[in-house]
Amino acid sequence: MSTILLNWAGGFALLCFVLGLACAAIRLIRGPRAEDRILALDTLYINGMLILLVLGLRYEAGLYFDVALLIALFGFVGSAALAKFLLHGEVIEP
């Protein structure tokens, strides 16, 4: 009973994350300002990371967790760089 429930919950979570990914992709394309696009990009990498985590739980594979950790790391660094670029106009100050 619990494995059936876990499979249904994993499928529902994947569906929700894919819908969130699609909404964020639409906002990334149509966003009127750069700030909206950066927030959409943050949402994209977070939803991608969560999809990988659910797949790692579903297939019981550790590689998914490692890739999700890398996505989280690079997504955070990219978000910080984009925010600094929006504030100061450059990422690396001379």
The first five atom37 places (N, CA, C, CB, O) and aatype in JSON, in Angstrom:
{
  "aatype": [12, 15, 16, 9, 10, 10, 2, 17, 0, 7, 7, 13, 0, 10, 10, 4, 13, 19, 10, 7, 10, 0, 4, 0, 0, 9, 1, 10, 9, 1, 7, 14, 1, 0, 6, 3, 1, 9, 10, 0, 10, 3, 16, 10, 18, 9, 2, 7, 12, 10, 9, 10, 10, 19, 10, 7, 10, 1, 18, 6, 0, 7, 10, 18, 13, 3, 19, 0, 10, 10, 9, 0, 10, 13, 7, 13, 19, 7, 15, 0, 0, 10, 0, 11, 13, 10, 10, 8, 7, 6, 19, 9, 6, 14],
  "atom_mask": [
    [1, 1, 1, 1, 1],
    [1, 1, 1, 1, 1],
    [1, 1, 1, 1, 1],
    [1, 1, 1, 1, 1],
    [1, 1, 1, 1, 1],
    [1, 1, 1, 1, 1],
    [1, 1, 1, 1, 1],
    [1, 1, 1, 1, 1],
    [1, 1, 1, 1, 1],
    [1, 1, 1, 0, 1],
    [1, 1, 1, 0, 1],
    [1, 1, 1, 1, 1],
    [1, 1, 1, 1, 1],
    [1, 1, 1, 1, 1],
    [1, 1, 1, 1, 1],
    [1, 1, 1, 1, 1],
    [1, 1, 1, 1, 1],
    [1, 1, 1, 1, 1],
    [1, 1, 1, 1, 1],
    [1, 1, 1, 0, 1],
    [1, 1, 1, 1, 1],
    [1, 1, 1, 1, 1],
    [1, 1, 1, 1, 1],
    [1, 1, 1, 1, 1],
    [1, 1, 1, 1, 1],
    [1, 1, 1, 1, 1],
    [1, 1, 1, 1, 1],
    [1, 1, 1, 1, 1],
    [1, 1, 1, 1, 1],
    [1, 1, 1, 1, 1],
    [1, 1, 1, 0, 1],
    [1, 1, 1, 1, 1],
    [1, 1, 1, 1, 1],
    [1, 1, 1, 1, 1],
    [1, 1, 1, 1, 1],
    [1, 1, 1, 1, 1],
    [1, 1, 1, 1, 1],
    [1, 1, 1, 1, 1],
    [1, 1, 1, 1, 1],
    [1, 1, 1, 1, 1],
    [1, 1, 1, 1, 1],
    [1, 1, 1, 1, 1],
    [1, 1, 1, 1, 1],
    [1, 1, 1, 1, 1],
    [1, 1, 1, 1, 1],
    [1, 1, 1, 1, 1],
    [1, 1, 1, 1, 1],
    [1, 1, 1, 0, 1],
    [1, 1, 1, 1, 1],
    [1, 1, 1, 1, 1],
    [1, 1, 1, 1, 1],
    [1, 1, 1, 1, 1],
    [1, 1, 1, 1, 1],
    [1, 1, 1, 1, 1],
    [1, 1, 1, 1, 1],
    [1, 1, 1, 0, 1],
    [1, 1, 1, 1, 1],
    [1, 1, 1, 1, 1],
    [1, 1, 1, 1, 1],
    [1, 1, 1, 1, 1],
    [1, 1, 1, 1, 1],
    [1, 1, 1, 0, 1],
    [1, 1, 1, 1, 1],
    [1, 1, 1, 1, 1],
    [1, 1, 1, 1, 1],
    [1, 1, 1, 1, 1],
    [1, 1, 1, 1, 1],
    [1, 1, 1, 1, 1],
    [1, 1, 1, 1, 1],
    [1, 1, 1, 1, 1],
    [1, 1, 1, 1, 1],
    [1, 1, 1, 1, 1],
    [1, 1, 1, 1, 1],
    [1, 1, 1, 1, 1],
    [1, 1, 1, 0, 1],
    [1, 1, 1, 1, 1],
    [1, 1, 1, 1, 1],
    [1, 1, 1, 0, 1],
    [1, 1, 1, 1, 1],
    [1, 1, 1, 1, 1],
    [1, 1, 1, 1, 1],
    [1, 1, 1, 1, 1],
    [1, 1, 1, 1, 1],
    [1, 1, 1, 1, 1],
    [1, 1, 1, 1, 1],
    [1, 1, 1, 1, 1],
    [1, 1, 1, 1, 1],
    [1, 1, 1, 1, 1],
    [1, 1, 1, 0, 1],
    [1, 1, 1, 1, 1],
    [1, 1, 1, 1, 1],
    [1, 1, 1, 1, 1],
    [1, 1, 1, 1, 1],
    [1, 1, 1, 1, 1]
  ],
  "atom_positions": [
    [[0.81, -1.2, 0.0], [0.0, 0.0, 0.0], [0.86, 1.27, 0.0], [-0.93, 0.0, 1.2], [0.55, 2.23, -0.7]],
    [[1.94, 1.27, 0.78], [2.74, 2.48, 0.89], [3.54, 2.75, -0.38], [3.68, 2.38, 2.09], [3.78, 3.91, -0.72]],
    [[3.97, 1.7, -1.1], [4.7, 1.93, -2.34], [3.78, 2.49, -3.42], [5.37, 0.64, -2.82], [4.2, 3.3, -4.24]],
    [[2.53, 2.06, -3.43], [1.57, 2.59, -4.4], [1.3, 4.06, -4.1], [0.25, 1.79, -4.36], [1.25, 4.89, -5.01]],
    [[1.13, 4.37, -2.83], [0.9, 5.75, -2.43], [2.12, 6.62, -2.75], [0.57, 5.84, -0.94], [1.98, 7.76, -3.18]],
    [[3.32, 6.08, -2.53], [4.54, 6.83, -2.83], [4.68, 7.08, -4.33], [5.77, 6.08, -2.3], [5.11, 8.15, -4.75]],
    [[4.32, 6.1, -5.14], [4.37, 6.28, -6.6], [3.37, 7.34, -7.06], [4.1, 4.94, -7.32], [3.7, 8.17, -7.91]],
    [[2.17, 7.31, -6.51], [1.17, 8.32, -6.87], [1.61, 9.71, -6.43], [-0.19, 7.97, -6.25], [1.45, 10.68, -7.17]],
    [[2.14, 9.8, -5.23], [2.6, 11.1, -4.73], [3.77, 11.61, -5.55], [3.0, 11.0, -3.24], [3.85, 12.81, -5.84]],
    [[4.68, 10.73, -5.94], [5.8, 11.15, -6.78], [5.33, 11.6, -8.15], [0.0, 0.0, 0.0], [5.84, 12.58, -8.69]],
    [[4.37, 10.9, -8.72], [3.82, 11.31, -10.01], [3.11, 12.65, -9.94], [0.0, 0.0, 0.0], [3.24, 13.48, -10.83]],
    [[2.35, 12.85, -8.86], [1.66, 14.13, -8.69], [2.65, 15.26, -8.49], [0.7, 14.05, -7.5], [2.47, 16.36, -9.03]],
    [[3.7, 15.0, -7.71], [4.73, 16.03, -7.49], [5.44, 16.36, -8.8], [5.75, 15.56, -6.44], [5.7, 17.53, -9.08]],
    [[5.75, 15.35, -9.6], [6.38, 15.6, -10.9], [5.48, 16.44, -11.8], [6.74, 14.28, -11.59], [5.95, 17.35, -12.48]],
    [[4.2, 16.12, -11.8], [3.25, 16.89, -12.61], [3.21, 18.35, -12.16], [1.86, 16.27, -12.53], [3.2, 19.26, -12.99]],
    [[3.17, 18.57, -10.87], [3.13, 19.95, -10.34], [4.42, 20.7, -10.68], [2.92, 19.94, -8.82], [4.37, 21.87, -11.05]],
    [[5.55, 20.04, -10.55], [6.82, 20.71, -10.85], [6.97, 21.01, -12.34], [7.99, 19.85, -10.37], [7.53, 22.04, -12.71]],
    [[6.48, 20.12, -13.19], [6.54, 20.36, -14.63], [5.62, 21.53, -15.0], [6.16, 19.09, -15.42], [5.97, 22.34, -15.86]],
    [[4.46, 21.61, -14.37], [3.57, 22.75, -14.62], [4.22, 24.06, -14.16], [2.22, 22.55, -13.91], [4.12, 25.08, -14.84]],
    [[4.87, 24.02, -13.02], [5.6, 25.2, -12.55], [6.74, 25.57, -13.48], [0.0, 0.0, 0.0], [7.01, 26.75, -13.7]],
    [[7.4, 24.56, -14.03], [8.48, 24.79, -14.99], [7.94, 25.46, -16.25], [9.17, 23.47, -15.34], [8.57, 26.36, -16.79]],
    [[6.78, 25.01, -16.71], [6.18, 25.59, -17.91], [5.76, 27.04, -17.66], [4.97, 24.76, -18.37], [5.97, 27.9, -18.52]],
    [[5.16, 27.31, -16.51], [4.76, 28.69, -16.19], [5.97, 29.61, -16.09], [3.97, 28.72, -14.87], [5.93, 30.75, -16.54]],
    [[7.05, 29.11, -15.5], [8.26, 29.92, -15.39], [8.89, 30.15, -16.76], [9.26, 29.26, -14.45], [9.45, 31.22, -17.01]],
    [[8.82, 29.16, -17.65], [9.37, 29.33, -18.99], [8.58, 30.39, -19.76], [9.36, 28.0, -19.76], [9.16, 31.18, -20.51]],
    [[7.28, 30.42, -19.58], [6.46, 31.44, -20.22], [6.83, 32.82, -19.68], [4.95, 31.16, -19.99], [6.95, 33.77, -20.45]],
    [[7.02, 32.93, -18.37], [7.4, 34.22, -17.79], [8.8, 34.63, -18.24], [7.34, 34.16, -16.25], [9.08, 35.82, -18.4]],
    [[9.68, 33.65, -18.43], [11.03, 33.96, -18.91], [10.99, 34.55, -20.32], [11.92, 32.7, -18.88], [11.76, 35.45, -20.64]],
    [[10.1, 34.04, -21.14], [10.0, 34.52, -22.52], [9.24, 35.84, -22.59], [9.31, 33.48, -23.4], [9.65, 36.76, -23.3]],
    [[8.13, 35.95, -21.86], [7.26, 37.11, -21.99], [7.5, 38.2, -20.96], [5.86, 36.68, -21.9], [6.88, 39.26, -21.04]],
    [[8.38, 37.96, -19.99], [8.56, 38.91, -18.9], [8.84, 40.32, -19.37], [0.0, 0.0, 0.0], [9.73, 40.53, -20.19]],
    [[8.1, 41.3, -18.87], [8.31, 42.66, -19.38], [9.61, 43.3, -18.91], [7.15, 43.54, -18.97], [10.17, 44.15, -19.6]],
    [[10.12, 42.9, -17.74], [11.34, 43.52, -17.21], [12.39, 42.45, -16.98], [11.05, 44.28, -15.89], [12.11, 41.25, -16.96]],
    [[13.62, 42.91, -16.8], [14.73, 41.99, -16.55], [14.57, 41.29, -15.2], [16.07, 42.74, -16.6], [14.97, 40.13, -15.05]],
    [[14.0, 41.98, -14.23], [13.8, 41.38, -12.91], [12.85, 40.2, -12.99], [13.26, 42.42, -11.92], [13.06, 39.18, -12.32]],
    [[11.8, 40.32, -13.81], [10.86, 39.22, -13.98], [11.56, 38.01, -14.61], [9.67, 39.65, -14.83], [11.3, 36.87, -14.23]],
    [[12.41, 38.27, -15.55], [13.12, 37.18, -16.21], [14.1, 36.49, -15.26], [13.86, 37.7, -17.44], [14.27, 35.27, -15.32]],
    [[14.74, 37.25, -14.4], [15.67, 36.65, -13.43], [14.91, 35.8, -12.42], [16.48, 37.74, -12.7], [15.36, 34.71, -12.07]],
    [[13.76, 36.27, -11.96], [12.96, 35.46, -11.05], [12.44, 34.2, -11.73], [11.79, 36.28, -10.51], [12.36, 33.15, -11.1]],
    [[12.09, 34.31, -13.01], [11.66, 33.13, -13.75], [12.81, 32.14, -13.9], [11.12, 33.53, -15.14], [12.61, 30.93, -13.82]],
    [[14.01, 32.64, -14.11], [15.17, 31.76, -14.21], [15.45, 31.07, -12.88], [16.41, 32.56, -14.66], [15.81, 29.89, -12.86]],
    [[15.29, 31.78, -11.77], [15.42, 31.16, -10.45], [14.39, 30.05, -10.27], [15.27, 32.22, -9.34], [14.71, 28.96, -9.78]],
    [[13.17, 30.33, -10.67], [12.11, 29.34, -10.55], [12.39, 28.13, -11.44], [10.75, 29.95, -10.9], [12.11, 27.0, -11.06]],
    [[12.95, 28.38, -12.61], [13.29, 27.26, -13.51], [14.32, 26.34, -12.89], [13.8, 27.79, -14.84], [14.16, 25.12, -12.91]],
    [[15.38, 26.9, -12.34], [16.4, 25.99, -11.8], [15.92, 25.31, -10.53], [17.69, 26.76, -11.53], [16.31, 24.18, -10.26]],
    [[15.1, 25.97, -9.74], [14.58, 25.32, -8.53], [13.63, 24.18, -8.9], [13.85, 26.34, -7.64], [13.7, 23.11, -8.31]],
    [[12.74, 24.42, -9.88], [11.84, 23.35, -10.3], [12.61, 22.2, -10.95], [10.79, 23.89, -11.26], [12.27, 21.04, -10.75]],
    [[13.64, 22.52, -11.73], [14.46, 21.46, -12.3], [15.15, 20.64, -11.24], [0.0, 0.0, 0.0], [15.24, 19.41, -11.34]],
    [[15.65, 21.31, -10.22], [16.29, 20.62, -9.11], [15.29, 19.72, -8.38], [16.92, 21.64, -8.13], [15.61, 18.59, -8.03]],
    [[14.09, 20.23, -8.15], [13.08, 19.43, -7.45], [12.62, 18.23, -8.28], [11.88, 20.31, -7.1], [12.34, 17.17, -7.73]],
    [[12.54, 18.41, -9.6], [12.21, 17.27, -10.46], [13.27, 16.19, -10.34], [12.06, 17.72, -11.93], [12.94, 15.01, -10.25]],
    [[14.53, 16.59, -10.34], [15.6, 15.6, -10.19], [15.55, 14.91, -8.83], [16.96, 16.26, -10.39], [15.84, 13.71, -8.74]],
    [[15.2, 15.64, -7.79], [15.11, 15.02, -6.47], [13.97, 14.0, -6.4], [14.9, 16.09, -5.4], [14.13, 12.93, -5.82]],
    [[12.83, 14.33, -7.01], [11.72, 13.37, -7.02], [12.09, 12.15, -7.85], [10.44, 14.03, -7.58], [11.77, 11.02, -7.47]],
    [[12.76, 12.36, -8.98], [13.19, 11.21, -9.78], [14.21, 10.36, -9.03], [13.79, 11.68, -11.11], [14.21, 9.14, -9.15]],
    [[15.08, 11.0, -8.25], [16.04, 10.25, -7.44], [15.35, 9.41, -6.38], [0.0, 0.0, 0.0], [15.78, 8.29, -6.1]],
    [[14.29, 9.94, -5.79], [13.53, 9.15, -4.82], [12.77, 8.02, -5.49], [12.56, 10.04, -4.06], [12.67, 6.91, -4.96]],
    [[12.24, 8.31, -6.67], [11.44, 7.29, -7.37], [12.3, 6.13, -7.85], [10.71, 7.92, -8.55], [11.91, 4.97, -7.69]],
    [[13.46, 6.42, -8.44], [14.31, 5.37, -9.0], [15.41, 4.92, -8.05], [14.92, 5.85, -10.28], [16.19, 4.03, -8.39]],
    [[15.48, 5.52, -6.87], [16.47, 5.17, -5.84], [17.9, 5.2, -6.39], [16.17, 3.78, -5.28], [18.68, 4.27, -6.2]],
    [[18.21, 6.3, -7.08], [19.55, 6.46, -7.66], [20.19, 7.7, -7.07], [19.48, 6.56, -9.22], [19.57, 8.76, -7.01]],
    [[21.42, 7.57, -6.63], [22.13, 8.67, -5.99], [22.64, 9.73, -6.95], [0.0, 0.0, 0.0], [22.92, 10.86, -6.53]],
    [[22.78, 9.38, -8.22], [23.29, 10.33, -9.2], [22.37, 11.54, -9.35], [23.48, 9.64, -10.55], [22.84, 12.66, -9.55]],
    [[21.08, 11.32, -9.25], [20.12, 12.42, -9.35], [20.36, 13.46, -8.25], [18.69, 11.88, -9.25], [20.25, 14.66, -8.5]],
    [[20.69, 13.0, -7.06], [20.93, 13.93, -5.95], [22.19, 14.76, -6.17], [21.02, 13.15, -4.64], [22.24, 15.94, -5.82]],
    [[23.21, 14.12, -6.74], [24.45, 14.86, -7.02], [24.22, 15.93, -8.08], [25.55, 13.9, -7.48], [24.71, 17.05, -7.95]],
    [[23.48, 15.59, -9.11], [23.19, 16.56, -10.17], [22.31, 17.68, -9.63], [22.5, 15.87, -11.37], [22.49, 18.84, -9.99]],
    [[21.35, 17.35, -8.76], [20.49, 18.37, -8.15], [21.31, 19.32, -7.29], [19.38, 17.72, -7.31], [21.04, 20.52, -7.24]],
    [[22.32, 18.8, -6.6], [23.19, 19.65, -5.79], [23.99, 20.61, -6.67], [24.13, 18.8, -4.95], [24.17, 21.77, -6.32]],
    [[24.48, 20.12, -7.8], [25.21, 20.99, -8.74], [24.3, 22.06, -9.33], [25.83, 20.16, -9.86], [24.72, 23.21, -9.48]],
    [[23.07, 21.69, -9.66], [22.13, 22.68, -10.19], [21.85, 23.76, -9.15], [20.8, 22.01, -10.62], [21.8, 24.94, -9.48]],
    [[21.68, 23.36, -7.9], [21.44, 24.34, -6.84], [22.63, 25.27, -6.66], [21.13, 23.63, -5.53], [22.45, 26.48, -6.48]],
    [[23.82, 24.73, -6.71], [25.03, 25.54, -6.54], [25.19, 26.54, -7.67], [26.27, 24.65, -6.46], [25.39, 27.73, -7.43]],
    [[25.11, 26.06, -8.91], [25.28, 26.95, -10.06], [24.12, 27.93, -10.2], [25.43, 26.14, -11.33], [24.31, 29.06, -10.65]],
    [[22.93, 27.5, -9.82], [21.79, 28.41, -9.87], [21.93, 29.55, -8.89], [0.0, 0.0, 0.0], [21.6, 30.7, -9.22]],
    [[22.41, 29.27, -7.69], [22.61, 30.32, -6.71], [23.68, 31.31, -7.15], [22.98, 29.72, -5.37], [23.51, 32.52, -7.04]],
    [[24.78, 30.78, -7.66], [25.87, 31.66, -8.12], [25.4, 32.51, -9.3], [27.12, 30.82, -8.52], [25.72, 33.7, -9.38]],
    [[24.65, 31.91, -10.21], [24.12, 32.66, -11.34], [23.14, 33.73, -10.92], [0.0, 0.0, 0.0], [23.15, 34.83, -11.48]],
    [[22.3, 33.43, -9.95], [21.35, 34.43, -9.46], [22.06, 35.59, -8.79], [20.37, 33.79, -8.49], [21.68, 36.75, -8.98]],
    [[23.07, 35.28, -8.01], [23.82, 36.35, -7.36], [24.54, 37.22, -8.38], [24.83, 35.76, -6.37], [24.6, 38.44, -8.23]],
    [[25.1, 36.6, -9.42], [25.79, 37.37, -10.46], [24.81, 38.25, -11.24], [26.53, 36.44, -11.41], [25.12, 39.4, -11.54]],
    [[23.65, 37.71, -11.57], [22.65, 38.51, -12.29], [22.12, 39.66, -11.44], [21.5, 37.63, -12.74], [21.9, 40.76, -11.95]],
    [[21.92, 39.42, -10.16], [21.46, 40.49, -9.28], [22.52, 41.59, -9.17], [21.12, 39.94, -7.89], [22.18, 42.77, -9.19]],
    [[23.77, 41.22, -9.05], [24.85, 42.22, -8.99], [24.95, 42.99, -10.3], [26.2, 41.55, -8.67], [25.22, 44.19, -10.3]],
    [[24.74, 42.3, -11.42], [24.78, 42.97, -12.7], [23.64, 43.98, -12.83], [24.71, 41.96, -13.83], [23.83, 45.07, -13.37]],
    [[22.47, 43.63, -12.33], [21.34, 44.57, -12.4], [21.56, 45.78, -11.49], [20.04, 43.87, -12.02], [21.16, 46.9, -11.82]],
    [[22.2, 45.57, -10.37], [22.41, 46.69, -9.43], [23.53, 47.61, -9.87], [22.72, 46.16, -8.05], [23.39, 48.83, -9.8]],
    [[24.65, 47.04, -10.33], [25.84, 47.85, -10.61], [26.21, 47.95, -12.09], [27.01, 47.29, -9.87], [27.03, 48.79, -12.45]],
    [[25.62, 47.13, -12.94], [25.94, 47.18, -14.36], [27.14, 46.34, -14.74], [0.0, 0.0, 0.0], [27.48, 46.27, -15.92]],
    [[27.79, 45.7, -13.76], [28.92, 44.83, -14.05], [29.0, 43.78, -12.95], [30.26, 45.64, -14.15], [28.57, 44.01, -11.82]],
    [[29.55, 42.63, -13.3], [29.62, 41.54, -12.35], [30.91, 41.62, -11.56], [29.52, 40.2, -13.06], [30.9, 41.49, -10.34]],
    [[32.02, 41.83, -12.25], [33.33, 41.91, -11.6], [33.78, 43.36, -11.64], [34.38, 40.97, -12.29], [33.99, 43.94, -12.71]],
    [[33.93, 43.93, -10.46], [34.36, 45.32, -10.39], [35.88, 45.41, -10.57], [33.94, 45.96, -9.05], [36.62, 44.59, -10.02]],
    [[36.34, 46.4, -11.32], [37.8, 46.54, -11.55], [38.52, 47.05, -10.31], [38.08, 47.48, -12.73], [39.74, 47.22, -10.32]]
  ]
}
